[in-house]
Amino acid sequence: MKIAVFNCRPDEKEFFETYSEQYQVELSVTSDPPTLTNISIVEGCIAASVITTPIERDLLNAWKSKGIQTISTRTVGYDHIDLEYAKELGITISNVSYTPHTVAEYTVMTILMTIRKMKTILTRYQVQDYSLFDVRGKELRNMTVGVVGTGKIGEMVIQNLSGFGCKILAYDPYEKESVKSYANYVTLEDLWKESDLITFHTPAIKSTYHMVNRKSLQQMKSGVALINMARGSIIDTDALIEALESGRVSAAALDVIENEGKIYYNDYKHTVTKNHDMAILSAMPNVLMTPHTAFFTDEAVSDMIHYSLESCVAEINGSENPRKVI
């Protein structure tokens, strides 16, 4: 069995070697993203492992003609793949899971950095500005934190936050008894209204698209802080910028942003990204932005590659695949 691997980073190579031996598969590997110009990578392959590069109709057609039967994305999210067209072509799609601790710990880190105005403090320190002007922070124990989405990561965030003594509100269409020991489930409207800080841990699906918009922002507390470690499509970026400029949103931490797919994980030191919203947000002293790295730990990378190859093998062999999306 031969599997095509795209966007293989140097830090992934050792894990691909380990798990390709475990599953006895041959790999066709490139560090480049999948495009029509490198279609030769999938020659002789029946499966492909990808990350966040958009996988759209033209690429799916080309891969299907070369014999690709299944695609596994080494990410939890799969909104970068045209699922409906893949299903129409008979190509199965899988995602991966990984230790929830990685994003949960990163989330708490960014929450603390946000409420303690760490971006401003560190920026000033680099130019020897040690003044206290406008860097007084808040203590988490006195805040009400809203957690939107209580899957594995959201629940782990809640458990981690419980040690700080803050009041925790939670929203999810599917409530979990294990969460109720640490947080109170409320309606989304009540969570908007009562939270001093809101953190998002939901998938990118139709019901969560732009759930943060001009209307919902008006329902939130004036001065609310927003944390998004999930998917960029959850937040209407234009509405967020307006709210930050008006002061309705006091601060934000964003590991993801709309239209990041062709930018993040590439070096743009000497290149224009052509993303105006990203330029505006990154220039704001009260907005902490990171390039979709909340997941990035040794344990998570190992899990992602392990489960990606495992899913490909399961699909080709007709075995049970718990990570199958379609």
Buried (B, 14 or more C-beta within 10 A) or exposed (E): BBBBBBBBEEEBBEBBEBBBEEBEBEBBBBEEBBEEEEBEBBEEBBBBBBBBBBBEEEBBEBBBEBEBBBBBBBBBBBBBBBBEBBEEBEBBBBBBBBBBBBBBBBBBBBBBBBBBBBBBBEEBEEEEEEEEEEBEEBEBEEBBBBBBBBBBBBBBBBBBBEEBEBBBBBBBEEEBEEBEEBBEBBEBEBBBBBBBBBBBBBBBEEEBBBBBBEEBBEEBBEEBBBBBBBBBBBBBBBBBBBBBEEEBBBBBBBBBBBBBBBBBBEEEEEEEBEBEBBEBBBEBEBBBBBBBEBBBBEEBBBBBBBBBBBBBBBBBEEEEBEBBBE
